[in-house]
Amino acid sequence: LYIQQAPTAIEPTTTKTNVSVYPNPTTGKVTVSYTITAPTDVTVVVYDLSGRVVTQKSLGQKTAGSYEDELLINNKPGQYLLQLQTDFKKDVVKVVVN
């Protein structure tokens, strides 16, 4: 007797983000702290909850290491999604602007 097991569901995968934003909540100026493991171009994009780009900043070519960069989010109070983009992945952090 041979029974073939077929997948019945997809296991969710979780990856720990290597990005943090402080202060959060903020009045507009935040520090983006992140670590990268290989040379890459880095860009930060801030979206509102409807998906519109409200701020975009190229941080340039970075080598492996830990970094902190300042970003100004000059928008009305609300919730925003900050996305750190590299050549290898995209990490998203929710930011609250008071």
Salt bridges, closest charged atoms under 4 A:
ASP48 OD2 - ARG52 NH2 2.78
ASP69 OD2 - LYS62 NZ 3.80
GLU70 OE1 - LYS29 NZ 3.29
ASP91 OD1 - LYS89 NZ 3.48
